[in-house]
């Protein structure tokens, strides 16, 4: 590779301007409740018609990088995560923001995202062939176990009560069953509505469960508890505090950055599963696991680093095999095909400069994000000053627009509202929402791969362990689930004994 040509391509004024504008755009869209990184990239596609291939790919990369981080802003300030990955640690970030550390929390997320993104790009650029070889060997058996392991992470990180986490997860899996049955092609729980044949779209579901439920909860609070009463620390203080938090968690940053890249490189995993697994691992190895979910920086640092590292890793299957690593790379593949580029093993030979420029744009976008993301944090924090009578209707409007924009269907609006009421009921019952969200995301993946494997093995369950990678993943997953069920059983027994003791004490 000609280094001079690569530097000229990356630092071309047009490319630099594109990255700057795209990072600002990604920060704005990602920070808005109801507007996600996927939507930001989807809205960008029409503009790529007027760009050359390198510029188009650079715009997508820069938008994705900053929009993924910016999803933390609405999560911390409003408890409305902009991405599924942000949902993993939204309870921590929201609790810290309510405690007067909103900007510190967001700068910790920003710094973690930048470091994770840089590490992810460096690993991606140097180890793409190896990661691609690992990912290409995965069959439906490994994909099933990986997705099931991801569901176990939802139970691990959902909250202190394992039975309630299971209840939330099963609610999400039930929502994921809506649509056409993958095996027999029969509609399930569609109530005759053709708009539900394709299942419940994830974005309306997430907006409903998080945003609408939070709006309903906020509507019941007293005026003196409104968002505008929260204290925001000065920028300088926030940056110093965030830097100190980063130094205290440098081991977790390194571990999660590498792990997030590897997980993100697996087809269908992406940043979402990477962040959830990183959060679960951080909680498992932490000296204070009981603090997770109550406002603890350790989980935010680990999951935030894995989040953006997974963004880089998701491009591995997309570039090498044309297999989308996540929803964003699925859109990116379409743009590349539109530009006459065919993702696959030959693209490294036919368009090697483009691929290297993509890596350079990724690296540059993560560096530029330090400034554009910092600006977004400084501006977005003032949303807390907006009177609730103005803020809440605005959030509702953005949420409805975000839900409708996915497929232009009024059914999406009804789904958002119904799931919003469901989410509000879950909050009132002290059932965490995050496991339900992951159940919606991974439910279809688990079912599809399970049915494919069962058909291949003609109903023989031992077929899930016929391959060495599948056997390893399956064994780990079964051990984790056995431990979770054991913990759940012990918790239920303790609860029954407590109730019996209380009844005996008060006959």
C-alpha positions as CSV (number, residue, x, y, z in Angstrom):
1,X,0.0,0.0,0.0
2,X,1.3,3.4,-1.0
3,X,1.4,5.4,2.3
4,X,1.6,8.7,0.5
5,X,-1.6,7.9,-1.5
6,X,-3.4,6.7,1.7
7,X,-2.5,9.9,3.6
8,X,-3.5,12.1,0.6
9,X,-6.9,10.3,0.4
10,X,-7.6,10.5,4.2
11,X,-6.5,14.1,4.6
12,X,-8.1,15.4,1.4
13,X,-9.9,18.6,2.3
14,X,-13.2,17.3,1.0
15,X,-12.9,14.1,3.1
16,X,-12.0,16.1,6.2
17,X,-15.0,18.4,5.7
18,X,-17.2,15.4,5.2
19,X,-16.0,13.8,8.4
20,X,-16.5,17.0,10.3
21,X,-20.0,17.6,9.1
22,X,-21.0,13.9,9.5
23,X,-19.7,13.9,13.1
24,X,-21.8,17.0,13.9
25,X,-24.8,15.5,12.2
26,X,-24.3,12.2,14.0
27,X,-24.0,13.9,17.4
28,X,-27.2,15.8,16.8
29,X,-29.3,12.9,15.6
30,X,-28.0,10.5,18.1
31,X,-28.7,12.8,21.0
32,X,-32.3,13.3,20.1
33,X,-34.7,10.9,21.8
34,X,-36.3,8.5,19.3
35,X,-33.7,9.1,16.6
36,X,-31.0,6.3,16.4
37,X,-27.7,5.7,14.7
38,X,-29.4,3.5,12.1
39,X,-31.9,6.2,11.3
40,X,-29.1,8.8,11.0
41,X,-27.4,6.6,8.4
42,X,-30.6,5.9,6.6
43,X,-31.4,9.6,6.3
44,X,-27.9,10.1,5.0
45,X,-28.3,7.7,2.1
46,X,-29.9,10.1,-0.4
47,X,-27.0,12.5,0.0
48,X,-24.5,9.8,-0.8
49,X,-25.8,9.7,-4.4
50,X,-23.8,12.9,-4.9
51,X,-20.6,11.7,-3.3
52,X,-17.7,9.6,-4.6
53,X,-17.3,6.1,-3.0
54,X,-14.6,7.2,-0.6
55,X,-16.5,10.3,0.5
56,X,-19.8,8.3,0.9
57,X,-18.1,5.6,3.0
58,X,-16.3,8.2,5.2
59,X,-19.7,10.0,5.8
60,X,-21.3,6.7,6.9
61,X,-18.4,5.8,9.2
62,X,-18.3,9.2,10.8
63,X,-22.0,9.5,11.3
64,X,-22.2,6.0,12.8
65,X,-19.3,6.6,15.2
66,X,-20.7,9.7,16.8
67,X,-24.4,8.7,16.7
68,X,-23.6,5.6,18.6
69,X,-21.9,7.6,21.4
70,X,-24.6,10.4,21.2
71,X,-27.2,7.8,22.1
72,X,-25.8,8.0,25.6
73,X,-26.8,11.6,25.9
74,X,-30.6,11.0,25.9
75,X,-30.0,7.9,28.0
76,X,-28.2,9.9,30.7
77,X,-30.4,12.9,30.7
78,X,-33.8,11.5,30.0
79,X,-33.4,7.7,30.6
80,X,-34.2,7.2,26.9
81,X,-31.2,5.4,25.3
82,X,-30.6,6.2,21.7
83,X,-29.2,2.7,20.9
84,X,-29.7,-0.8,22.3
85,X,-26.1,-0.7,23.5
86,X,-26.8,2.4,25.6
87,X,-29.7,0.5,27.2
88,X,-27.1,-1.8,28.9
89,X,-25.9,1.0,31.2
90,X,-28.7,3.6,31.1
91,X,-29.7,3.0,34.7
92,X,-26.2,3.9,35.8
93,X,-25.8,7.0,33.6
94,X,-29.3,8.2,34.5
95,X,-28.8,7.8,38.2
96,X,-25.5,9.7,38.1
97,X,-27.1,12.5,36.0
98,X,-29.9,12.8,38.6
99,X,-27.2,13.0,41.2
100,X,-25.7,16.1,39.7
101,X,-23.0,14.5,37.6
102,X,-24.6,14.7,34.2
103,X,-21.7,16.2,32.3
104,X,-19.1,14.0,34.1
105,X,-21.1,11.0,33.1
106,X,-21.3,12.0,29.5
107,X,-17.6,12.9,29.2
108,X,-16.8,9.5,30.7
109,X,-19.0,8.0,27.9
110,X,-17.3,10.2,25.3
111,X,-13.7,9.4,26.4
112,X,-14.5,5.7,26.6
113,X,-16.1,5.7,23.2
114,X,-13.1,7.4,21.6
115,X,-10.6,5.1,23.1
116,X,-12.7,2.0,22.3
117,X,-13.2,3.2,18.7
118,X,-9.5,3.9,18.2
119,X,-8.5,0.5,19.6
120,X,-11.2,-1.2,17.5
121,X,-9.9,0.5,14.3
122,X,-6.3,-0.5,15.0
123,X,-7.3,-4.1,15.6
124,X,-9.6,-4.1,12.6
125,X,-6.9,-2.7,10.3
126,X,-4.2,-5.2,11.4
127,X,-6.2,-8.4,12.1
128,X,-9.0,-8.3,9.6
129,X,-8.1,-11.6,7.8
130,X,-7.9,-13.5,11.2
131,X,-11.2,-12.1,12.5
132,X,-12.9,-12.8,9.1
133,X,-11.7,-16.4,9.2
134,X,-13.2,-16.9,12.7
135,X,-16.5,-15.3,11.7
136,X,-16.8,-17.2,8.5
137,X,-16.7,-20.5,10.3
138,X,-19.8,-19.8,12.3
139,X,-22.8,-21.8,11.4
140,X,-26.4,-21.6,12.7
141,X,-25.4,-23.6,15.7
142,X,-22.8,-21.1,16.9
143,X,-25.1,-18.2,16.1
144,X,-27.8,-19.7,18.2
145,X,-25.5,-20.2,21.2
146,X,-24.0,-16.7,20.8
147,X,-27.5,-15.1,20.8
148,X,-28.6,-17.2,23.7
149,X,-25.5,-16.2,25.6
150,X,-26.4,-12.6,24.8
151,X,-29.8,-13.2,26.4
152,X,-28.1,-14.5,29.5
153,X,-26.2,-11.2,29.7
154,X,-29.6,-9.4,29.8
155,X,-30.5,-11.4,32.9
156,X,-27.1,-10.7,34.5
157,X,-27.2,-6.9,34.0
158,X,-30.9,-6.2,34.3
159,X,-31.0,-5.7,38.0
160,X,-30.4,-7.3,41.4
161,X,-33.6,-9.5,41.2
162,X,-32.9,-12.4,38.8
163,X,-36.6,-13.6,38.7
164,X,-37.7,-10.1,37.7
165,X,-34.9,-10.0,35.0
166,X,-36.2,-13.3,33.7
167,X,-39.8,-11.9,33.6
168,X,-38.6,-8.9,31.6
169,X,-36.6,-11.1,29.2
170,X,-39.6,-13.3,28.5
171,X,-41.8,-10.3,27.9
172,X,-39.3,-9.2,25.2
173,X,-39.2,-12.7,23.7
174,X,-43.0,-12.7,23.6
175,X,-43.0,-9.5,21.7
176,X,-40.4,-11.0,19.3
177,X,-42.8,-13.8,18.4
178,X,-45.2,-11.5,16.6
179,X,-45.1,-12.0,12.9
180,X,-44.8,-14.9,10.4
181,X,-43.6,-18.2,11.9
182,X,-40.2,-19.0,10.4
183,X,-40.9,-22.7,10.2
184,X,-44.4,-23.0,8.8
185,X,-45.1,-19.5,7.5
186,X,-48.2,-19.0,9.6
187,X,-49.0,-15.6,11.2
188,X,-48.6,-15.4,14.9
189,X,-50.3,-12.8,17.1
190,X,-50.9,-10.5,14.2
191,X,-54.7,-10.0,14.7
192,X,-55.2,-9.9,11.0
193,X,-52.9,-6.8,10.5
194,X,-50.6,-7.2,7.6
195,X,-48.3,-4.6,9.0
196,X,-47.5,-7.1,11.8
197,X,-46.5,-9.9,9.4
198,X,-42.9,-8.8,9.4
199,X,-42.9,-8.6,13.2
200,X,-42.6,-5.7,15.5
201,X,-39.8,-3.4,14.4
202,X,-37.2,-2.8,17.1
203,X,-37.1,1.0,17.0
204,X,-40.8,1.5,17.7
205,X,-40.5,-1.1,20.4
206,X,-37.5,0.6,22.1
207,X,-39.1,4.0,21.8
208,X,-42.3,2.8,23.4
209,X,-40.6,0.8,26.2
210,X,-38.2,3.5,27.1
211,X,-39.3,6.9,25.9
212,X,-43.1,6.7,26.2
213,X,-42.9,4.8,29.6
214,X,-40.6,7.5,30.9
215,X,-42.9,10.2,29.7
216,X,-45.8,8.5,31.5
217,X,-43.7,8.2,34.6
218,X,-42.5,11.8,34.4
219,X,-46.1,13.0,34.0
220,X,-46.8,11.6,37.5
221,X,-44.0,13.4,39.2
222,X,-44.4,16.6,41.1
223,X,-43.2,19.8,39.6
224,X,-40.4,20.2,42.1
225,X,-38.9,16.9,40.8
226,X,-38.8,18.1,37.2
227,X,-35.7,17.9,35.1
228,X,-35.1,21.6,35.2
229,X,-34.3,21.5,38.9
230,X,-31.2,19.3,38.5
231,X,-27.7,20.8,39.0
232,X,-25.2,20.7,36.1
233,X,-21.5,20.9,37.0
234,X,-19.2,23.3,35.1
235,X,-17.5,21.9,32.0
236,X,-14.0,22.1,33.4
237,X,-14.9,20.3,36.6
238,X,-16.7,17.6,34.5
239,X,-13.7,17.0,32.3
240,X,-11.3,16.7,35.2
241,X,-13.6,14.3,37.1
242,X,-14.1,12.3,33.9
243,X,-10.4,12.0,33.3
244,X,-9.9,10.8,36.9
245,X,-12.6,8.2,36.4
246,X,-10.9,7.0,33.2
247,X,-7.5,6.6,34.9
248,X,-9.1,4.5,37.6
249,X,-10.7,2.1,35.1
250,X,-7.9,1.8,32.5
251,X,-7.8,-2.0,32.8
252,X,-11.5,-2.3,32.0
253,X,-11.1,0.0,29.1
254,X,-8.4,-2.1,27.5
255,X,-10.3,-5.4,28.1
256,X,-13.6,-4.1,26.8
257,X,-12.0,-2.4,23.8
258,X,-10.4,-5.6,22.6
259,X,-13.3,-7.8,23.6
260,X,-15.8,-5.4,21.9
261,X,-13.9,-5.5,18.7
262,X,-13.8,-9.3,18.6
263,X,-17.5,-9.7,19.5
264,X,-18.5,-6.9,17.0
265,X,-16.7,-8.8,14.3
266,X,-19.1,-11.8,14.6
267,X,-22.0,-11.5,12.0
268,X,-25.1,-10.2,13.6
269,X,-23.5,-9.3,16.9
270,X,-22.3,-5.7,16.4
271,X,-22.0,-3.1,19.0
272,X,-25.2,-4.0,20.8
273,X,-24.2,-7.5,22.1
274,X,-20.6,-6.2,22.6
275,X,-21.7,-3.6,25.1
276,X,-24.1,-5.9,26.9
277,X,-21.4,-8.6,27.3
278,X,-18.8,-6.1,28.3
279,X,-21.1,-4.8,31.0
280,X,-21.9,-8.3,32.2
281,X,-18.2,-9.2,32.4
282,X,-17.3,-5.9,34.2
283,X,-20.0,-6.7,36.8
284,X,-18.7,-10.2,37.2
285,X,-15.1,-9.2,37.8
286,X,-15.9,-6.1,39.8
287,X,-15.1,-5.8,43.5
288,X,-18.4,-4.0,44.0
289,X,-20.9,-5.7,41.7
290,X,-23.8,-4.6,43.9
291,X,-23.3,-1.0,42.8
292,X,-24.0,-1.7,39.1
293,X,-27.3,-0.3,38.0
294,X,-27.4,2.2,40.8
295,X,-25.0,4.8,39.4
296,X,-21.6,3.3,38.9
297,X,-18.9,4.5,36.5
298,X,-17.3,1.1,36.1
299,X,-20.1,-0.3,33.9
300,X,-20.3,2.9,31.8
301,X,-16.6,2.8,31.1
302,X,-16.5,-0.8,30.1
303,X,-19.7,-0.9,28.0
304,X,-19.0,2.5,26.4
305,X,-15.5,1.3,25.2
306,X,-16.9,-2.0,23.9
307,X,-19.8,0.0,22.2
308,X,-17.7,1.9,19.8
309,X,-15.1,-0.9,19.5
310,X,-17.9,-3.1,18.3
311,X,-18.8,-0.5,15.7
312,X,-15.4,-1.0,14.1
313,X,-15.6,-4.7,14.5
314,X,-19.0,-5.0,12.8
315,X,-17.3,-3.9,9.5
316,X,-15.2,-7.1,9.3
317,X,-18.0,-9.4,8.0
318,X,-19.5,-6.6,6.0
319,X,-16.2,-5.9,4.1
320,X,-14.8,-9.5,3.8
321,X,-18.0,-11.5,3.2
322,X,-20.7,-8.9,2.4
323,X,-22.5,-10.1,5.6
324,X,-23.9,-7.2,7.6
325,X,-22.4,-7.0,11.1
326,X,-25.3,-4.9,12.2
327,X,-28.1,-2.8,10.8
328,X,-25.8,0.1,10.0
329,X,-23.4,-2.0,8.0
330,X,-26.4,-3.5,6.1
331,X,-27.2,0.1,4.9
332,X,-23.5,0.6,4.1
333,X,-23.3,-2.5,2.0
334,X,-26.2,-1.1,0.0
335,X,-24.4,2.2,-0.6
336,X,-21.3,0.4,-1.6
337,X,-23.2,-1.7,-4.1
338,X,-24.8,1.4,-5.4
339,X,-21.3,2.8,-6.0
340,X,-20.2,-0.2,-7.9
341,X,-18.3,-1.8,-5.1
342,X,-18.9,-5.4,-4.2
343,X,-17.9,-6.3,-0.6
344,X,-16.0,-9.6,-0.4
345,X,-12.5,-11.1,-0.3
346,X,-11.6,-9.5,-3.6
347,X,-12.4,-6.0,-2.5
348,X,-9.0,-5.8,-0.7
349,X,-7.3,-6.3,-4.0
350,X,-9.6,-4.4,-6.3
351,X,-10.2,-1.5,-4.0
352,X,-7.4,-1.7,-1.4
353,X,-7.0,2.1,-1.2
354,X,-10.7,2.5,-0.4
355,X,-10.5,0.0,2.4
356,X,-7.4,1.6,3.9
357,X,-9.1,5.0,3.6
358,X,-12.1,3.6,5.4
359,X,-9.8,2.6,8.3
360,X,-8.2,6.0,8.2
361,X,-11.6,7.7,8.2
362,X,-12.7,5.6,11.1
363,X,-9.6,6.6,13.1
364,X,-10.0,10.3,12.2
365,X,-13.7,10.2,13.1
366,X,-13.0,8.9,16.6
367,X,-10.5,11.7,17.1
368,X,-12.7,14.4,15.7
369,X,-15.5,13.0,17.9
370,X,-13.6,14.3,21.0
371,X,-14.4,17.8,19.9
372,X,-17.8,17.4,18.3
373,X,-19.0,15.1,21.0
374,X,-17.8,17.5,23.7
375,X,-19.7,20.2,22.0
376,X,-22.8,18.0,21.9
377,X,-22.4,17.3,25.6
378,X,-22.1,21.0,26.4
379,X,-25.2,21.9,24.4
380,X,-27.3,18.9,25.2
381,X,-26.8,19.3,29.0
382,X,-28.9,22.5,28.8
383,X,-31.9,20.4,27.9
384,X,-32.2,20.0,31.6
385,X,-33.0,23.7,31.9
386,X,-36.0,23.4,29.5
387,X,-39.4,23.6,31.4
388,X,-41.1,20.2,31.6
389,X,-44.2,21.6,29.9
390,X,-42.1,22.2,26.8
391,X,-39.6,19.4,27.0
392,X,-42.0,16.5,27.4
393,X,-44.3,17.3,24.4
394,X,-41.2,17.8,22.3
395,X,-39.8,14.4,23.3
396,X,-43.2,12.9,22.5
397,X,-43.2,14.5,19.1
398,X,-39.7,13.3,18.3
399,X,-40.5,9.8,19.5
400,X,-43.6,9.6,17.3
401,X,-41.7,10.9,14.3
402,X,-38.9,8.4,15.0
403,X,-41.3,5.5,15.2
404,X,-43.3,6.5,12.1
405,X,-40.2,7.2,10.0
406,X,-39.1,3.5,10.1
407,X,-41.7,2.2,7.7
408,X,-44.2,5.0,7.4
409,X,-46.9,3.0,9.0
410,X,-49.5,4.2,11.5
411,X,-49.3,0.7,13.1
412,X,-45.8,1.7,14.3
413,X,-47.4,4.5,16.3
414,X,-49.9,2.2,17.9
415,X,-47.1,-0.3,18.7
416,X,-45.1,2.5,20.3
417,X,-48.0,3.7,22.5
418,X,-49.1,0.2,23.6
419,X,-45.5,-0.8,24.5
420,X,-45.1,2.5,26.3
421,X,-48.0,1.6,28.6
422,X,-46.5,-1.9,29.0
423,X,-43.1,-0.3,29.9
424,X,-44.8,2.0,32.4
425,X,-46.5,-1.0,34.0
426,X,-43.2,-2.8,34.2
427,X,-41.6,0.1,35.9
428,X,-44.4,0.3,38.5
429,X,-44.0,-3.4,39.1
430,X,-40.2,-2.9,39.6
431,X,-39.4,-5.1,36.5
432,X,-36.4,-3.7,34.6
433,X,-36.9,-2.8,30.9
434,X,-33.5,-3.4,29.5
435,X,-33.7,-7.3,29.4
436,X,-37.0,-7.0,27.5
437,X,-35.3,-4.8,24.9
438,X,-32.6,-7.3,24.3
439,X,-35.2,-10.0,24.1
440,X,-36.9,-8.1,21.3
441,X,-33.5,-7.6,19.5
442,X,-32.3,-11.2,19.8
443,X,-35.6,-13.2,19.8
444,X,-35.8,-13.5,16.1
445,X,-32.1,-14.4,15.8
446,X,-32.4,-17.2,18.4
447,X,-35.5,-18.6,16.8
448,X,-34.3,-18.5,13.2
449,X,-31.0,-20.2,14.0
450,X,-32.6,-22.7,16.3
451,X,-35.1,-23.8,13.5
452,X,-32.3,-23.9,10.9
453,X,-30.2,-26.1,13.1
454,X,-33.1,-28.4,14.0
455,X,-33.9,-28.9,10.4
456,X,-30.3,-29.7,9.6
457,X,-30.1,-32.2,12.4
458,X,-33.6,-33.5,11.7
459,X,-34.7,-32.8,15.3
460,X,-31.6,-34.2,17.0
461,X,-30.7,-31.8,19.8
462,X,-27.1,-33.2,20.0
463,X,-26.5,-31.5,16.7
464,X,-26.1,-28.2,18.5
465,X,-22.8,-29.7,20.0
466,X,-21.6,-31.4,16.8
467,X,-19.0,-28.7,16.0
468,X,-16.2,-27.8,18.4
469,X,-17.0,-24.0,18.5
470,X,-20.7,-24.7,19.0
471,X,-19.9,-27.2,21.8
472,X,-17.7,-24.7,23.6
473,X,-20.2,-21.9,23.3
474,X,-23.1,-24.2,24.2
475,X,-21.3,-25.5,27.3
476,X,-20.6,-22.0,28.5
477,X,-24.1,-20.9,27.8
478,X,-25.7,-23.8,29.7
479,X,-23.4,-23.3,32.7
480,X,-24.4,-19.6,32.8
481,X,-28.1,-20.4,32.5
482,X,-27.9,-23.1,35.2
483,X,-26.2,-20.6,37.5
484,X,-28.9,-18.0,36.8
485,X,-31.7,-20.5,37.4
486,X,-30.1,-21.5,40.7
487,X,-29.8,-17.9,41.8
488,X,-33.4,-17.3,40.8
489,X,-34.6,-20.3,42.7
490,X,-32.7,-19.3,45.9
491,X,-34.1,-15.8,45.6
492,X,-37.7,-17.1,45.3
493,X,-37.2,-19.5,48.3
494,X,-35.9,-16.6,50.4
495,X,-38.8,-14.4,49.4
496,X,-41.4,-17.2,50.3
497,X,-39.6,-17.7,53.7
498,X,-39.7,-14.0,54.4
499,X,-43.4,-13.8,53.6
500,X,-44.1,-16.8,55.8
501,X,-42.2,-15.2,58.7
502,X,-44.1,-12.0,58.2
503,X,-47.4,-13.8,58.3
504,X,-46.5,-15.8,61.4
505,X,-45.4,-12.6,63.1
506,X,-48.6,-10.8,62.3
507,X,-51.4,-13.5,62.4
